[in-house]
Amino acid sequence: MGRLFDSPVMLLIILLVILLLFGAPKLPGMARSLGQSMRIFKSEVKEMKKDDQPAGSGVVIDGEPVRDGQNVTPEPGPTGPADPEAPRNPDQRPGSPAA
C-alpha cells in the first residue's frame, strides 16, 4: 500500500477519478466560473496597461493634440456685434465680402 502513494502521477490519477465520479454535475459550473474569471482578469490587465499611459495622450480637441496640464476650454475670441447679420462697419453691407 505504501508504494501506491509514492508516485505523484498515481496520486493525481486517483484524485482525477474521484473528481469525475463525484463532481461531474458541478464541472460545467466550475468551467463557466473559470472562464468568467479569466475574462475579468484579462480586462483588468488591459485597464492597467491603459492607466500606465500618460494622461491626455491621444486626446484631440479642435484638431490639436492636448498635452498634460493644457487648458482644454477654448480661448474667448474677439467679441463681435450681438446681431451676426449686422454690418461690422458702416461701409460693409450684409452679404457683401469683408474688406
C-alpha positions in Angstrom: 0.0 0.0 0.0 2.9 2.4 0.7 4.1 2.1 -2.9 0.7 3.5 -4.2 1.3 7.0 -2.8 5.0 7.2 -3.6 4.4 8.4 -7.1 2.7 11.8 -7.6 1.4 10.7 -11.0 -0.6 7.9 -9.4 -2.0 10.2 -6.8 -3.1 12.7 -9.5 -4.9 9.9 -11.4 -6.8 8.8 -8.3 -7.8 12.4 -7.5 -8.9 12.9 -11.1 -11.1 9.8 -11.0 -12.7 10.8 -7.7 -13.4 14.3 -9.1 -15.0 12.9 -12.2 -17.1 10.4 -10.2 -18.4 12.7 -7.5 -18.0 16.2 -9.1 -19.3 15.6 -12.6 -22.6 17.7 -12.1 -20.5 20.6 -10.9 -17.9 20.6 -13.7 -19.8 22.9 -16.2 -20.4 25.5 -13.5 -16.8 25.4 -12.4 -15.6 25.7 -16.1 -18.0 28.7 -16.6 -16.7 30.3 -13.5 -13.1 29.8 -14.5 -13.8 31.3 -18.0 -15.6 34.3 -16.4 -12.7 34.9 -14.0 -10.2 34.7 -16.9 -12.2 37.3 -18.9 -12.3 39.6 -15.9 -8.6 39.2 -15.3 -7.8 39.9 -18.9 -9.9 43.1 -18.9 -8.3 44.3 -15.7 -4.8 43.8 -17.2 -5.9 45.9 -20.2 -7.1 48.6 -17.9 -3.8 48.6 -16.0 -1.9 48.9 -19.3 -4.1 51.8 -20.3 -3.6 53.5 -16.9 0.2 53.4 -17.4 -0.1 55.7 -20.5 0.3 59.4 -19.7 -2.9 61.3 -19.1 -4.2 63.1 -22.2 -2.3 61.0 -24.7 -4.4 60.5 -27.7 -6.9 63.3 -26.8 -7.5 65.7 -29.7 -9.7 68.8 -29.4 -10.3 71.0 -32.5 -7.6 69.1 -34.4 -4.9 69.9 -31.8 -3.5 67.2 -29.5 -4.0 68.1 -25.9 -0.9 67.8 -23.7 -1.0 67.0 -20.0 -2.0 70.1 -18.0 -3.1 72.1 -21.0 -6.3 74.1 -20.7 -9.0 72.4 -22.8 -11.5 75.3 -22.6 -11.4 77.4 -25.8 -9.9 80.8 -25.6 -12.5 83.5 -26.0 -12.3 85.1 -29.4 -12.9 88.7 -30.3 -16.3 89.8 -29.4 -18.5 90.6 -32.3 -21.8 92.5 -32.5 -24.8 90.9 -30.9 -26.5 90.5 -34.2 -24.3 88.4 -36.6 -26.2 89.8 -39.6 -25.4 93.4 -38.6 -22.6 95.1 -40.5 -19.3 95.4 -38.7 -18.5 98.9 -40.1 -20.7 101.4 -41.8 -19.3 100.7 -45.2 -20.0 97.0 -45.1 -23.4 95.7 -46.2 -24.9 92.3 -45.1 -23.9 89.6 -47.6 -21.0 91.6 -49.1 -17.4 90.4 -48.5 -15.5 91.9 -45.6 -12.9 94.5 -46.6 
